[in-house]
């Protein structure tokens, strides 16, 4: 919906974290005296004082905070929902005449610039950052937004056609979306977020919205080797360009790329494909890619301590990502840290990989660690033994790494599970890993 359409509507901002705050500040800038509702499960006292002061002193704001926050939904015409709140959770509180939208949808419907949307189960942030760096190198007026960058509505305050927005899009942002970006990038698709979606099919359907509403003048850059993505692509009206068929060696020498692993080379291919669509010469892409450094927590080399190389891959929250990390590092991996929040995914392929590589030292976090170990025991060969450790904190995990990993070998943190069984998020987990690697390594 157009911004002007909100003028005479009763608007509720549902969810008041990063996006919700941006939604409020944008609407208040556009409509200084408009009555706006804000609803969230948290208490107002949990907000940062600066934000709390702004909304509590605004006489045109109605606040609905606390456990009964959903009871007020029916009082509003338009609900701008934050991505973390599922539509299923709020449906019982809605009536048929209400409009449920999102920051992403409002931005895509009103942005005059070029939007490049990137999704996939893994590799979104790296690919988004690569595209951003290439466009920057190509002297474009470009912004990195969405999951990896800033919330987007603020950019509508200076809405011009000569801008490019590289938009990292999660499944939650894409869910129920009724508009797609001009250039869509679909990297890969694996079972993920099955605690949020009913099943993998529903998750895939949410992801598919990145292209299903594209027009003939739009572009879909996709992974043609992924059968599900290939099927989704067939339903799209956009110009379809597979990135996996790109011959990278004709553009850049792999040894000149700081990114490790085949999955990262696929991200590079996707970025170059987008750059070509936007008229950026390969020489500019090559220059940007050579300078690009891996993002934190994504197969990040922490360093060499006491003869052991340590890699922080804390963002690997699914088995396929951990398998990719093992493929990248190869036989040097002597110790791996696994496990975390259990979303019920299949660990059999990962277990087979660990057994085949004969990784000697296995350190497990609760709760999925127990299930991963059970799968490994099923797959291991007769007489094959592992050193196994079950821990519930990072300090103990890293201490075992130093005690048991052979010199000249590699220790890898790549848990194949989300972090929040005992960690706040992947950043906290990765930072603690780096902290204790340096603590024990410098003693």
Secondary structure, 3 states (H helix, E strand, C coil): CCHHHHCCCCEEEECCCHHHHHHHHHHHHHCCCCCEEEEECCCHHHCCHHHHHHHHCCCCEEEEECCCHHHHHHHCCEEEECCCCCHHHHHHHCCCCCEEECHHHHHHHHCCCEEEEEECCCCHHHHHHHHHHHHHHCCCEEEEEECCCECCHHHHHHCCCCEEEEEECCHHHHCCCCCCCCEEEECCCCCCCCCCCCCHHHHHHHHHCCCCCCCCCCEEEECCCCHHHHHHHHCCCCEEEECCCCCHHHCCCHHHCCCCCHHHHHHHHHHHHHHHHCCCCHHHHHHHHHHCCCCCCCCEEEEEECCEEEEECCCCCCHHHHHHHHHHHHHHEEEEEECCECCCCCCHHHHHHHHHHCCCEEEEECCHHHHHHHHHHHHCCCCCCCEEEEECCHHHHHHHHHHHCCCCCEEEECCCCECCCCCCCHHHHHHHHHHHHHHHHCC
